[in-house]
Amino acid sequence: DDAIDAYRKALRVDPDFSDGRTSLAGLYESMGRDAEAVAALRGAIELGGGEDVALHLRLALALVRLARHEEAAEAFRDALRLRPEDAAALAGLGASLNAIGEHAEAADALEKAIRLDLSLGRGGRGSAAAFAGCALAYEKLGRVADAVTALQRAAELEPEGPEAAETHLSIGRQCEQLGRLDEAIAAYRKVVSLRPDHADAQLRLGRALASRGLLTEAIE
């Protein structure tokens, strides 16, 4: 709080102190005070930081944390105007667009992010999240088979961890939609192996096994 007070006093003396606004934003971010961070970052951008990609990305992420996704999408777009091949900005834009229901544009941004990551030989959690985002966009657009393929890639890139079970659950649910029951059963089994207490997966697995005539396994 003392540091914040010091920066505020400095900004009252010199309102055009851009570095002070940037530093103040960093303090707010570290304290989880994202609404105040947004105001400080916008001030820094207006005072000459408009060509700083990092500032636009910080602004976008603070807006995401506030669930202000439409504004976040604009901040990601501002970053991309300066650096069109920034995979992280593209992935963030895609996630924000998904959040506001702009699924076709979200799919485009996420596909570009994935291509850039793969061209640079990157994978792992970031790419897994982008594939999962693509899957959500595809599902909303009625492209269920494409959604399954994207989810399978996400599962390959992140086979364990907090999101893995939900990824396999989504694979199972969408394979059922497509009538690919054996794949759905395999996906639900994977969920249960990762999260034995996952009630939804247990229920779906039991129903899928019963519909396959595997009543003994379904009861177990």
C-alpha positions in Angstrom: 0.0 0.0 0.0 2.9 2.4 0.7 4.3 1.7 -2.8 0.8 2.3 -4.3 0.5 5.6 -2.4 3.9 6.7 -3.6 3.1 6.0 -7.2 -0.3 7.8 -6.9 1.4 10.9 -5.4 4.0 10.9 -8.2 1.1 10.7 -10.8 -0.7 13.6 -9.1 2.5 15.6 -9.6 3.1 14.4 -13.1 0.0 12.8 -14.7 2.1 12.0 -17.8 4.4 9.7 -15.9 3.8 6.6 -18.1 6.4 4.4 -16.4 4.7 5.1 -13.1 1.3 4.0 -14.4 2.9 0.8 -15.7 4.6 0.1 -12.4 1.4 0.9 -10.5 -0.5 -1.6 -12.8 2.1 -4.3 -11.9 1.4 -3.7 -8.2 -2.3 -4.0 -8.7 -1.9 -7.2 -10.7 0.2 -8.7 -8.0 -2.5 -8.0 -5.5 -5.4 -9.3 -7.6 -6.8 -5.8 -8.0 -7.5 -6.2 -11.7 -10.1 -3.4 -12.2 -7.5 -0.9 -11.0 -4.8 -2.6 -13.0 -7.0 -2.1 -16.1 -7.3 1.6 -15.5 -3.5 2.0 -14.9 -2.6 0.0 -18.0 -5.0 1.9 -20.2 -3.5 5.1 -18.9 0.0 3.8 -19.7 -1.1 2.9 -23.2 -2.7 6.2 -23.8 0.4 8.0 -22.6 2.7 6.5 -25.2 2.6 2.7 -24.6 0.4 2.1 -27.6 3.2 0.3 -29.4 4.1 -1.9 -26.5 2.7 -5.4 -27.2 3.3 -6.5 -23.6 1.0 -3.7 -22.2 -1.8 -4.7 -24.5 -1.4 -8.4 -23.5 -1.4 -7.5 -19.8 -4.5 -5.4 -20.3 -6.2 -8.3 -22.1 -5.4 -10.8 -19.4 -6.6 -8.5 -16.6 -9.9 -8.1 -18.5 -10.2 -11.9 -18.9 -9.8 -12.3 -15.2 -12.6 -9.8 -14.8 -14.7 -11.8 -17.3 -14.9 -8.7 -19.5 -14.3 -10.8 -22.6 -15.5 -8.4 -25.3 -13.0 -5.7 -24.0 -10.4 -8.5 -23.7 -10.9 -9.5 -27.3 -10.2 -5.9 -28.4 -7.0 -5.7 -26.3 -5.8 -9.0 -27.9 -6.6 -7.6 -31.3 -4.5 -4.4 -30.5 -1.6 -6.7 -29.6 -2.0 -8.6 -32.8 -2.0 -5.5 -34.9 1.5 -4.9 -33.6 2.6 -8.6 -33.6 0.3 -10.6 -36.0 2.0 -13.9 -35.4 1.9 -13.9 -31.6 0.5 -17.4 -30.8 -0.4 -16.5 -27.2 -2.4 -13.4 -28.3 -4.2 -15.5 -30.9 -5.1 -18.2 -28.4 -6.3 -15.5 -25.9 -8.4 -13.9 -28.6 -9.9 -17.2 -29.5 -10.8 -17.9 -25.9 -12.4 -14.5 -25.5 -14.4 -14.8 -28.7 -15.6 -18.2 -27.6 -16.8 -16.6 -24.3 -18.9 -14.1 -26.2 -20.3 -16.5 -28.7 -18.2 -15.6 -31.7 -17.3 -19.2 -32.4 -16.4 -19.0 -36.1 -13.9 -16.2 -35.5 -12.7 -18.0 -32.4 -12.0 -21.1 -34.4 -10.0 -19.1 -37.0 -7.8 -17.4 -34.3 -7.2 -20.7 -32.4 -6.3 -22.6 -35.6 -3.7 -19.9 -36.4 -2.3 -20.2 -32.9 -2.0 -23.9 -33.2 -0.3 -23.7 -36.6 2.2 -21.2 -35.2 2.9 -23.3 -32.1 3.4 -26.4 -34.3 5.6 -24.6 -36.8 7.9 -23.6 -33.9 7.9 -27.1 -32.5 6.0 -26.1 -29.4 3.4 -28.3 -27.6 2.2 -29.0 -24.2 -0.2 -27.1 -22.1 -0.6 -24.0 -24.2 -1.3 -26.0 -27.4 -3.6 -28.3 -25.4 -5.7 -25.3 -24.3 -5.8 -24.0 -27.9 -7.0 -27.4 -29.2 -9.6 -27.6 -26.4 -10.8 -24.0 -27.4 -11.0 -25.1 -31.0 -13.1 -28.1 -29.9 -15.5 -25.8 -28.1 -15.9 -23.6 -31.2 -16.3 -26.6 -33.5 -19.0 -28.1 -31.2 -21.0 -24.8 -31.1 -20.7 -24.6 -34.9 -22.1 -28.2 -35.3 -18.7 -29.6 -36.4 -18.8 -32.4 -33.9 -16.3 -34.8 -35.6 -13.8 -31.9 -35.9 -14.4 -31.2 -32.2 -13.5 -34.8 -31.3 -10.3 -34.7 -33.3 -9.3 -31.5 -31.6 -10.1 -32.9 -28.2 -8.0 -36.0 -28.9 -5.0 -33.8 -29.8 -5.5 -31.9 -26.6 -5.5 -35.2 -24.7 -2.3 -36.3 -26.4 -0.6 -33.0 -25.4 -1.8 -33.0 -21.9 -2.5 -36.7 -20.8 -2.6 -35.8 -17.1 -3.4 -32.8 -15.0 -6.5 -30.9 -13.9 -8.1 -30.6 -17.4 -7.3 -34.1 -18.7 -10.4 -35.8 -17.2 -12.8 -33.2 -18.5 -11.2 -33.4 -22.0 -11.8 -37.2 -22.1 -15.3 -36.7 -20.8 -16.0 -34.3 -23.7 -14.5 -36.8 -26.1 -16.9 -39.5 -24.8 -19.9 -37.2 -24.9 -19.3 -36.1 -28.5 -18.4 -39.6 -29.7 -21.8 -40.7 -28.3 -23.4 -37.9 -30.4 -21.7 -39.3 -33.5 -22.7 -42.9 -32.6 -19.1 -43.9 -32.0 -20.0 -45.8 -28.9 -16.8 -47.9 -28.5 -14.8 -44.7 -28.5 -17.1 -43.1 -26.0 -16.8 -46.1 -23.7 -13.0 -45.9 -23.9 -13.1 -42.2 -23.2 -15.3 -42.6 -20.1 -13.1 -45.4 -18.9 -10.1 -43.0 -19.2 -12.0 -40.4 -17.1 -12.7 -42.9 -14.4 -9.0 -44.0 -14.4 -8.0 -40.4 -13.9 -10.8 -39.5 -11.5 -12.4 -42.5 -9.9 -14.9 -40.2 -8.1 -16.2 -38.6 -11.3 -19.9 -39.3 -10.9 -20.9 -38.0 -14.3 -18.3 -40.2 -16.1 -19.4 -43.3 -14.0 -23.1 -42.7 -15.0 -22.3 -42.1 -18.7 -20.0 -45.2 -18.8 -22.7 -47.3 -17.2 -25.3 -46.2 -19.7 -23.0 -46.7 -22.7 -22.1 -50.2 -21.5 -25.7 -51.1 -21.0 -26.6 -49.9 -24.5 -23.9 -52.1 -25.8 -25.4 -55.0 -23.9 -22.6 -55.3 -21.4 -25.0 -55.3 -18.5 -22.6 -57.0 -16.0 -19.9 -54.4 -16.6 -22.5 -51.6 -16.4 -23.7 -52.9 -13.0 -20.1 -53.1 -11.7 
